[in-house]
Amino acid sequence: LDAVVWAQQMAAYGAGEILLTSMDRDGTKSGFDVALTRAIAGAVSIPVIASGGVGNLDHLVEGARDGHASAVLAASIFHFGEHSINAAKTHMDAAGVPVRIVPQTDKAGAGQ
């Protein structure tokens, strides 16, 4: 199965976006499969969300900047308390990646 061809077919069928998880990278904390992400993002006109492999905040930047992903997804770095969502957004913003910064509020969990 050619992932780029598959993504093009899904876009042609009307998919609104593609959540791209590299099973080879998922859980490894070695970063996104940037080459695959870039190839698919360049082959379709719909948003591509990079997923699988984030181990540090630079990986988020690489997925957006180098992989041309419209969005990036991470889980374990947040679930296990290695980084906060605010730290991730601040890091991406500092690297020039557009992010939505939500102001802190008194509500439990808001903006985290």
FENVENLIN-V899191 format. One line per field, one symbol per residue. ss: DSSP state (A for helix, B for strand, O for the rest). phi: phi as a letter, one per 30 degrees, with the letter a starting at -180 (. if undefined). psi: psi as a letter, one per 40 degrees, with the letter a starting at -180 (. if undefined). Layout:
# FENVENLIN-V899191
ss: ???
phi: ???
psi: ???
This chain:
# FENVENLIN-V899191
ss: OOAAAAAAAAAAOOOOBBBBBOOOOOOOOOOOOAAAAAAAAAAOOOBBBBBOOOOOAAAAAAAAAOOOOOBBOOOAAAAOOOOOAAAAAAAAAAOOOOOOOOOOOOOOOOOO
phi: .ddddedddddddjedabcccdddceidicjdddddddddedcbccdccdbjjdbadddddddddddiddabbbbddcecidbcdddddddddddiddbcccddbddeidic
psi: hhddddddddddeeidihhhhhdddhedfeiigddddddddeeieiihhhiheheiddddddddddefidiihicddddeediiddddddddddeehhihhhiiiehhehe.
